[in-house]
């Protein structure tokens, strides 16, 4: 396997891009990232002609894989040929909004933006404007984009910015608590309840190895926010239109948030974000309300067409049965491999998401309950319950360096492209095949 072209491209990139990349996670591959030339189905081909089974899928947006079905391609090409953008509304953005409103339980109205970060930034501003309060509760290790209000570490007693360039005064209004810890949420509301605008959480932690909620956890968030007049915001940038199908993760868990943020799949692989929710709240966005939000490229016709046709194709074909079936096969196969070769490790994920977390302790190879064979479900009756990751801190305490420095490269040598670190999850697409799954499982056997 040669990587001469990727190495040369990275050398050029270092001269003109900070770290040689345009998003920090891409530099996590050592000694340098491989540069992709094109995608085909569930595979990518790099600048040197090397072909990999791709389980990254652009970090989630590519539900259909790299080969877009003809109706999706045709819609994208038509909109692109008609003109880049106009600075005034188009019909297709209304069409996509109507589709989302029909299928997602909590969404009565929606505002499209240009990225997941922009969506969560706008949702936080909207929650503060709607409630007249300042503080936001977030989950430790949860990721809500590169924005000042959520790039915060520490705990509710001592929050600190997690990046240079963010004033401490921003962090003072953010209250981080551990995911799956109902007591911590109640304590924060007892102390700050009158000034908490919202609880912002991913339904499933998707940027920290995939951590599933314990039974009743989201219901408790719904109850507590209702009791204190705060909003519940689900960040479904990752899970939206992937977990729970067209109804998103909130339909799978049966909990209706006040606001939901979207990204990735809702734009069909093009830059996108969105904030949806109860009409009375969304109407507080300008021009009908007093919360300013605007964007030149918001509702871009090419993105709207890609998102609409992607979701329509998923609704009219076997997309979810295909990707979820392959995801189930992957997780069950990984569970068998891990039980035999690394019984302390934890297989996580649901639907078309999967990951192996290199947890350090476990009760042994014969400890899994039937309900956890396709991914950890936080089942208190499972012998592995006390060892499974329940929050971001548990994942951070796993063997993350072994995963990154040894395991990732060993998988790459077997032509399998996994997410660049222990924390980012991996995705199945409509372009993947049963053969891809079997080859990947064999690679895991060898690498572990």
C-alpha positions as CSV (number, residue, x, y, z in Angstrom):
1,X,0.0,0.0,0.0
2,X,1.5,3.3,-1.1
3,X,0.5,6.7,0.4
4,X,2.9,8.9,-1.6
5,X,0.2,11.2,-2.9
6,X,-1.6,11.6,0.4
7,X,1.8,12.5,2.0
8,X,2.5,15.0,-0.7
9,X,-1.0,16.6,-0.4
10,X,-0.6,16.8,3.4
11,X,2.8,18.5,3.0
12,X,1.1,21.1,0.7
13,X,-1.8,21.5,3.1
14,X,0.4,22.2,6.1
15,X,1.7,25.3,4.2
16,X,-1.8,26.8,3.8
17,X,-4.2,25.2,6.3
18,X,-3.7,25.1,10.1
19,X,-2.7,21.6,10.9
20,X,-3.2,20.8,7.3
21,X,-7.0,20.3,7.7
22,X,-10.3,22.3,7.9
23,X,-11.7,20.4,10.8
24,X,-9.6,19.2,13.8
25,X,-10.8,15.6,13.9
26,X,-9.3,15.0,10.5
27,X,-5.8,15.5,11.8
28,X,-6.3,12.7,14.4
29,X,-4.9,10.2,11.9
30,X,-1.1,9.8,12.4
31,X,1.3,10.5,10.9
32,X,-1.0,12.2,8.4
33,X,-4.6,11.7,7.1
34,X,-5.2,9.9,3.8
35,X,-6.8,12.2,1.2
36,X,-9.9,10.8,-0.5
37,X,-10.3,11.0,-4.3
38,X,-13.9,9.7,-4.5
39,X,-16.5,7.4,-3.0
40,X,-18.2,4.4,-4.4
41,X,-21.2,2.8,-2.5
42,X,-19.9,1.9,0.9
43,X,-16.2,2.5,0.0
44,X,-13.8,5.4,-0.5
45,X,-10.8,5.4,-2.8
46,X,-7.8,7.6,-1.7
47,X,-5.4,9.7,-3.7
48,X,-3.1,6.7,-4.2
49,X,-5.9,4.4,-5.4
50,X,-6.2,2.5,-2.1
51,X,-9.8,1.3,-1.5
52,X,-11.4,1.1,2.0
53,X,-14.7,0.0,3.4
54,X,-16.0,3.3,4.7
55,X,-17.8,3.2,8.1
56,X,-17.3,6.9,8.7
57,X,-19.7,8.1,6.0
58,X,-18.7,11.7,6.3
59,X,-19.2,11.4,10.1
60,X,-22.9,10.6,9.6
61,X,-24.6,12.5,6.8
62,X,-24.4,9.8,4.1
63,X,-27.4,7.6,4.9
64,X,-27.5,6.4,1.3
65,X,-23.8,5.9,0.8
66,X,-21.6,7.5,-1.8
67,X,-23.6,6.4,-4.9
68,X,-26.7,8.5,-4.7
69,X,-29.9,7.0,-6.2
70,X,-30.9,8.5,-9.5
71,X,-33.8,10.6,-8.1
72,X,-31.5,12.2,-5.6
73,X,-28.8,12.9,-8.2
74,X,-31.3,14.3,-10.6
75,X,-32.8,16.8,-8.0
76,X,-29.3,18.0,-7.0
77,X,-28.2,18.5,-10.6
78,X,-31.4,20.3,-11.6
79,X,-31.2,22.8,-8.7
80,X,-27.5,23.4,-9.3
81,X,-28.1,24.0,-13.0
82,X,-30.9,26.5,-12.3
83,X,-28.6,28.8,-10.4
84,X,-26.5,28.7,-7.2
85,X,-28.8,30.7,-4.8
86,X,-31.1,33.7,-4.8
87,X,-31.5,35.5,-1.5
88,X,-35.2,34.8,-1.6
89,X,-37.3,31.7,-0.7
90,X,-37.7,28.7,-3.0
91,X,-40.4,26.1,-3.1
92,X,-38.1,23.2,-2.2
93,X,-37.3,24.6,1.3
94,X,-41.1,24.6,2.0
95,X,-41.3,21.0,0.7
96,X,-38.5,19.8,3.0
97,X,-40.0,21.7,6.0
98,X,-43.4,20.0,5.4
99,X,-41.8,16.6,5.2
100,X,-40.0,17.1,8.5
101,X,-43.1,18.4,10.2
102,X,-45.1,15.4,9.0
103,X,-42.7,12.8,10.4
104,X,-41.0,14.2,13.5
105,X,-43.3,14.2,16.6
106,X,-42.1,17.4,18.2
107,X,-41.7,19.6,15.1
108,X,-44.5,22.0,14.2
109,X,-42.3,24.6,12.6
110,X,-38.7,24.6,11.5
111,X,-35.9,27.0,10.6
112,X,-33.1,25.8,8.3
113,X,-29.5,26.9,8.8
114,X,-26.1,25.8,7.5
115,X,-24.5,23.5,10.0
116,X,-25.1,21.5,13.2
117,X,-23.1,24.1,15.1
118,X,-25.3,26.9,13.8
119,X,-28.4,24.9,14.7
120,X,-27.4,24.4,18.3
121,X,-26.1,28.0,18.7
122,X,-29.5,29.3,17.5
123,X,-31.4,26.8,19.7
124,X,-29.6,28.0,22.8
125,X,-30.2,31.6,21.9
126,X,-33.9,30.8,21.2
127,X,-34.3,29.0,24.5
128,X,-32.8,32.0,26.4
129,X,-34.9,34.5,24.5
130,X,-38.1,32.5,24.9
131,X,-37.7,31.8,28.7
132,X,-35.9,35.0,29.7
133,X,-33.3,32.9,31.5
134,X,-29.6,32.6,31.1
135,X,-28.3,29.1,32.1
136,X,-28.1,26.0,29.9
137,X,-27.6,22.5,31.3
138,X,-25.4,20.2,29.1
139,X,-24.1,16.7,29.5
140,X,-20.4,16.3,30.2
141,X,-18.7,15.1,27.0
142,X,-21.8,15.8,24.9
143,X,-20.9,17.7,21.7
144,X,-23.1,20.5,20.3
145,X,-20.8,22.0,17.8
146,X,-18.0,24.6,18.0
147,X,-20.0,27.2,19.9
148,X,-19.2,29.3,23.0
149,X,-22.1,28.2,25.1
150,X,-21.3,24.4,25.0
151,X,-17.5,24.3,24.7
152,X,-17.4,23.9,28.5
153,X,-15.7,21.4,30.7
154,X,-15.8,20.7,34.5
155,X,-19.0,20.4,36.5
156,X,-21.9,22.6,37.5
157,X,-20.0,23.9,40.5
158,X,-16.9,24.9,38.5
159,X,-17.5,25.1,34.7
160,X,-14.6,26.3,32.5
161,X,-14.2,26.9,28.8
162,X,-12.8,23.9,27.0
163,X,-11.2,26.0,24.3
164,X,-9.0,29.1,24.3
165,X,-10.9,32.2,23.1
166,X,-14.0,31.7,25.2
167,X,-14.5,34.1,28.1
168,X,-15.1,32.5,31.5
169,X,-18.3,34.6,31.6
170,X,-19.7,32.4,28.9
171,X,-18.9,29.2,30.8
172,X,-20.5,30.6,33.9
173,X,-23.9,30.2,32.3
174,X,-23.4,26.6,31.3
175,X,-23.9,23.8,33.8
176,X,-22.3,20.5,32.8
177,X,-23.6,17.3,34.5
178,X,-22.9,13.6,33.8
179,X,-25.2,11.8,31.3
180,X,-27.5,9.2,32.8
181,X,-27.3,10.9,36.3
182,X,-30.8,11.9,37.3
183,X,-29.6,13.0,40.8
184,X,-27.1,15.4,39.3
185,X,-29.9,17.0,37.2
186,X,-32.2,17.4,40.2
187,X,-29.4,19.0,42.3
188,X,-28.6,21.5,39.5
189,X,-32.3,22.5,39.2
190,X,-32.7,22.8,43.0
191,X,-29.9,25.4,43.0
192,X,-30.4,27.2,39.7
193,X,-33.9,26.2,38.5
194,X,-35.2,29.7,38.3
195,X,-32.5,30.7,35.8
196,X,-32.2,27.5,33.7
197,X,-33.5,28.2,30.2
198,X,-33.0,24.6,28.9
199,X,-31.5,21.2,29.2
200,X,-29.6,20.4,26.0
201,X,-28.7,16.8,25.4
202,X,-28.1,14.2,22.6
203,X,-30.7,11.4,23.0
204,X,-27.7,9.1,22.6
205,X,-24.2,10.4,23.2
206,X,-22.8,10.1,19.7
207,X,-19.5,11.8,20.0
208,X,-18.3,9.8,23.0
209,X,-18.3,6.3,21.8
210,X,-22.1,5.9,21.7
211,X,-23.6,5.9,25.2
212,X,-27.2,4.7,25.4
213,X,-29.6,6.3,28.0
214,X,-30.7,4.3,31.0
215,X,-34.4,3.4,31.0
216,X,-36.4,6.4,32.3
217,X,-33.6,8.9,32.0
218,X,-35.1,11.0,29.2
219,X,-38.5,10.8,30.9
220,X,-37.0,12.3,34.0
221,X,-35.5,15.2,32.0
222,X,-38.9,15.8,30.5
223,X,-40.5,15.9,33.9
224,X,-37.9,18.1,35.6
225,X,-37.9,20.7,32.8
226,X,-41.7,20.8,32.8
227,X,-41.7,21.3,36.5
228,X,-39.3,24.3,36.3
229,X,-40.6,26.0,33.2
230,X,-37.4,25.1,31.3
231,X,-37.1,23.7,27.8
232,X,-35.9,20.3,26.8
233,X,-33.7,20.4,23.7
234,X,-32.7,17.2,21.9
235,X,-29.6,17.5,19.7
236,X,-30.4,15.1,16.9
237,X,-27.7,16.3,14.6
238,X,-26.3,12.7,14.6
239,X,-29.4,10.6,15.5
240,X,-31.9,12.6,13.4
241,X,-33.3,10.4,10.6
242,X,-30.9,7.6,11.5
243,X,-32.1,6.3,14.9
244,X,-35.8,5.7,14.9
245,X,-36.1,6.2,11.1
246,X,-38.1,9.2,9.9
247,X,-39.4,9.9,13.4
248,X,-35.8,10.2,14.7
249,X,-34.6,9.1,18.2
250,X,-37.3,10.9,20.0
251,X,-39.9,8.7,18.5
252,X,-37.9,5.6,19.5
253,X,-37.6,6.8,23.1
254,X,-41.2,8.1,23.3
255,X,-40.1,11.5,24.7
256,X,-41.2,14.7,23.0
257,X,-38.7,17.6,23.4
258,X,-39.6,21.3,23.1
259,X,-36.9,21.9,20.5
260,X,-34.8,19.6,18.3
261,X,-31.7,20.4,16.3
262,X,-30.9,18.6,13.1
263,X,-28.0,18.4,10.7
264,X,-26.2,15.8,8.6
265,X,-28.8,13.5,7.0
266,X,-31.5,16.3,6.7
267,X,-29.2,17.9,4.1
268,X,-28.5,14.7,2.2
269,X,-24.7,15.1,2.5
270,X,-24.6,18.9,1.9
271,X,-24.0,21.6,4.5
272,X,-27.1,21.9,6.7
273,X,-28.6,22.5,10.1
274,X,-32.1,23.1,11.4
275,X,-34.0,23.9,14.5
276,X,-37.5,22.5,14.9
277,X,-40.1,22.5,17.7
278,X,-43.3,23.9,19.0
279,X,-44.7,26.6,16.8
280,X,-45.1,29.1,19.8
281,X,-41.4,28.7,20.5
282,X,-40.0,28.7,16.9
283,X,-42.1,31.8,16.2
284,X,-39.8,33.8,18.5
285,X,-37.2,33.7,15.7
286,X,-37.1,36.9,13.6
287,X,-38.9,38.2,11.7
288,X,-42.0,37.1,13.8
289,X,-40.2,37.3,17.1
290,X,-37.4,39.0,19.0
291,X,-34.7,36.4,18.7
292,X,-32.4,37.3,15.8
293,X,-31.3,34.6,13.5
294,X,-30.4,34.9,9.8
295,X,-28.0,33.4,7.2
296,X,-27.2,34.1,3.6
297,X,-27.1,30.4,2.7
298,X,-29.9,29.2,4.9
299,X,-32.4,27.0,2.9
300,X,-29.9,26.7,0.0
301,X,-31.9,25.1,-2.8
302,X,-29.3,22.4,-3.6
303,X,-29.1,21.3,0.0
304,X,-32.9,21.4,0.4
305,X,-33.3,19.3,-2.7
306,X,-30.7,16.8,-1.6
307,X,-32.3,16.5,1.9
308,X,-35.8,16.1,0.6
309,X,-35.0,13.5,-2.0
310,X,-32.8,11.6,0.4
311,X,-35.6,11.4,3.0
312,X,-38.3,10.6,0.3
313,X,-36.1,7.8,-1.0
314,X,-35.7,6.4,2.5
315,X,-39.4,6.6,3.1
316,X,-40.3,4.8,-0.2
317,X,-37.6,2.1,-0.1
318,X,-36.1,-0.4,2.3
319,X,-33.3,1.9,3.4
320,X,-33.9,1.6,7.2
321,X,-34.4,-2.1,7.2
322,X,-31.2,-2.5,5.2
323,X,-29.0,-0.3,7.3
324,X,-30.4,-1.4,10.6
325,X,-30.2,-5.0,9.6
326,X,-26.5,-4.6,8.7
327,X,-25.9,-2.6,11.9
328,X,-27.5,-5.4,13.9
329,X,-25.3,-8.0,12.2
330,X,-22.2,-5.9,12.8
331,X,-22.9,-5.5,16.5
332,X,-23.8,-9.1,17.1
333,X,-20.7,-10.2,15.2
334,X,-18.5,-7.8,17.2
335,X,-20.1,-9.0,20.4
336,X,-19.0,-12.6,19.6
337,X,-15.5,-11.5,18.7
338,X,-15.1,-9.3,21.8
339,X,-16.4,-12.0,24.1
340,X,-13.7,-14.4,22.7
341,X,-10.8,-12.0,22.3
342,X,-11.3,-8.9,24.5
343,X,-14.1,-9.6,27.0
344,X,-13.5,-6.4,28.9
345,X,-14.4,-4.3,25.8
346,X,-18.0,-3.0,25.2
347,X,-19.9,-3.1,21.9
348,X,-22.3,-0.1,21.6
349,X,-24.7,1.3,19.2
350,X,-28.2,1.0,17.8
351,X,-29.9,0.9,14.4
352,X,-27.2,1.9,11.9
353,X,-24.6,3.2,14.5
354,X,-21.9,1.0,16.0
355,X,-18.6,1.2,18.0
356,X,-16.4,-1.0,20.2
357,X,-15.3,0.9,23.3
358,X,-12.0,-0.4,24.8
359,X,-13.3,-0.4,28.4
360,X,-10.8,-1.8,30.9
361,X,-12.8,-4.0,33.1
362,X,-15.6,-6.6,32.7
363,X,-17.0,-9.7,34.3
364,X,-15.9,-12.2,31.7
365,X,-16.8,-13.7,28.3
366,X,-20.1,-15.4,29.3
367,X,-21.7,-12.4,30.9
368,X,-23.9,-10.9,28.2
369,X,-27.7,-10.9,28.4
370,X,-29.7,-11.6,25.2
371,X,-30.9,-8.0,25.0
372,X,-27.3,-6.7,24.9
373,X,-26.0,-9.0,22.1
374,X,-26.5,-6.2,19.5
375,X,-25.1,-3.4,21.6
376,X,-25.2,-2.3,25.3
377,X,-28.6,-1.3,26.5
378,X,-27.8,-0.3,30.1
379,X,-29.8,-3.2,31.4
380,X,-29.5,-3.3,35.2
381,X,-30.0,-7.1,35.2
382,X,-27.0,-7.6,32.8
383,X,-23.8,-8.8,34.6
384,X,-21.9,-6.2,32.6
385,X,-24.1,-3.3,33.8
386,X,-21.6,-2.0,36.3
387,X,-18.8,-2.1,33.7
388,X,-20.6,-0.5,30.7
389,X,-20.0,3.2,30.0
390,X,-22.8,5.3,31.2
391,X,-21.4,8.7,30.6
392,X,-18.6,10.5,28.7
393,X,-16.2,10.1,31.7
394,X,-16.5,6.3,31.5
395,X,-15.6,6.4,27.8
396,X,-12.7,8.8,28.4
397,X,-11.3,6.3,30.9
398,X,-11.2,3.6,28.3
399,X,-8.0,2.6,26.4
400,X,-8.3,5.5,24.0
401,X,-4.7,5.7,23.1
402,X,-4.5,2.0,22.2
403,X,-7.6,2.4,20.0
404,X,-6.1,5.4,18.2
405,X,-2.4,4.5,18.0
406,X,-2.6,0.8,17.3
407,X,-6.1,-0.5,16.5
408,X,-7.1,2.2,14.0
409,X,-4.0,1.7,11.9
410,X,-4.3,-2.1,12.0
411,X,-7.8,-1.9,10.7
412,X,-6.7,0.6,8.0
413,X,-4.0,-1.9,6.9
414,X,-6.9,-4.3,6.3
415,X,-8.7,-1.7,4.1
416,X,-11.3,-0.8,6.7
417,X,-11.8,2.9,7.4
418,X,-13.1,3.6,11.0
419,X,-13.7,7.0,12.7
420,X,-10.5,8.7,13.6
421,X,-10.7,8.2,17.4
422,X,-12.4,6.2,20.2
423,X,-15.1,8.8,20.6
424,X,-16.6,9.4,17.2
425,X,-19.2,6.8,16.2
426,X,-19.4,4.7,13.0
427,X,-22.3,4.5,10.5
428,X,-23.9,2.0,8.2
429,X,-25.2,3.3,4.8
430,X,-27.5,2.0,2.1
431,X,-24.4,1.5,0.0
432,X,-22.9,-1.1,2.3
433,X,-23.4,-4.8,1.7
434,X,-23.3,-8.1,3.7
435,X,-19.9,-8.7,2.2
436,X,-18.6,-5.4,3.6
437,X,-19.9,-6.5,7.0
438,X,-18.2,-9.9,6.9
439,X,-14.9,-8.5,5.7
440,X,-15.0,-5.9,8.5
441,X,-15.7,-8.6,11.1
442,X,-12.7,-10.6,9.9
443,X,-10.6,-7.5,10.1
444,X,-11.7,-6.9,13.7
445,X,-10.8,-10.5,14.6
446,X,-7.3,-9.9,13.2
447,X,-6.9,-6.4,14.7
448,X,-8.1,-7.4,18.2
